[in-house]
């Protein structure tokens, strides 16, 4: 695995989001806005919301979403123990079909921990 997997992901995500915004109509832009608004500090802290997003992404088996939430969890100060517990919930809810995605989630986390 290249050690710059996270940086490449961030760059590609930013580049692709710029393209989407060039073509996106009001509905697409509203969805993007809503997505960012729900992760703001509120009754639940951002850290908890990112863990919720991570678990949902694992269950839905979206590797890009998983990687994004892994990065955000790291930025929000999630510990390895907290991450492991959250991912265990996703594994129980999603079943063994989520194992390949679980592997990639821990791979991304491992890279972030080495920074």
N, C-alpha and C positions, 0 to 999 in steps of 0.2 A: 504494500500500500504506500503510495506517495505521501510523504509527511505534510504536504501542502494541500491535502484533500479538502480541508475546511476552507482555506482561502480560495481555492478554485470554485468551490460551491458558492461562496458568497459573491464572487465576481460574476459567475454565470447567472445567479439569481437576480442580481442588480441589473445586469445587461438585459435579461429577458423581461424583467418588470418594466424597464424603460420602453421596450418595444410594445408591450401590452398597453401601456399608457398612451402611446402614439395612436393606437387604433381603437382603444377602449372607449365605449360610449358611456353615457351617464350611469347606466346600471352597473357596468363593470367597475367604474370608479367608485360608486357607492358601496359595492361589495368590498373592495379593497379597504375603503375607509372604515367600514363596519368591522372588518377583520382586525384592524389595528386598534380600534376603540375598545373591543371587548377584553383586550389584554392589558388595559390600563389599570393602575392601582384603584381599588374599590373596596367593597366589603371583603373580598378576597385579595390577598397580596399578589403582585405580579408573579412572584416565584411559584405560588400555588397554581395560578392560571396557566403558566408555562408547563408545569407538570401535567395538568389536565389536558392541555393541548397535545403534549407528548404521548400520553396514554391513548387518547382518541386516535392520534395518527398511527400509533403502533397497531391498534385494533383494525383500523382501516387499511393498513399495510401501504402507507404512502411514504416511501423512502425520502423524498425531498422534504416532506413535512416533518418527518422524524428528525432529519438532520437539522432543519431550521430550529425546531424546538430544543434539540440537544444544545445547540449554540446558545439559544436564549436562556436555557436553564443554567448553563455555565456562566453567562453574563449576570444572571440574577443571584448567583451564589449558591446554587443547589449543591449539596454535598454528594459524594459518590454513594453514600448509604441511602440518602433520600431518593436519588435516581434509581438505584437498584430496587427499592420498595415500590416505586411508581411503575417501573417496567415489569415487575413481577405481577402487579395487578393487571396490566395490559396483557401479559402472557396468559393469565388465568381466564380473563374475559375473552381474549381472541383465540386462544387455543394454540396448538402446535404449529399451525400454519403461519403464525407470526414469528417463529424462531429465526428464519433468515433475516428478517427485519430487526429483530432483537440483536442479532450478531452485529449488524451494521451500525446499530445505535451505540452499542458498547465500543465498537471500533472508532466511531467519531468521538465519543466521550474520552476514550483513551488518548486520542490525538490532542484533544483540548487540554487534558491533564498534563501533557508533556510540554506545553507551551511555557 
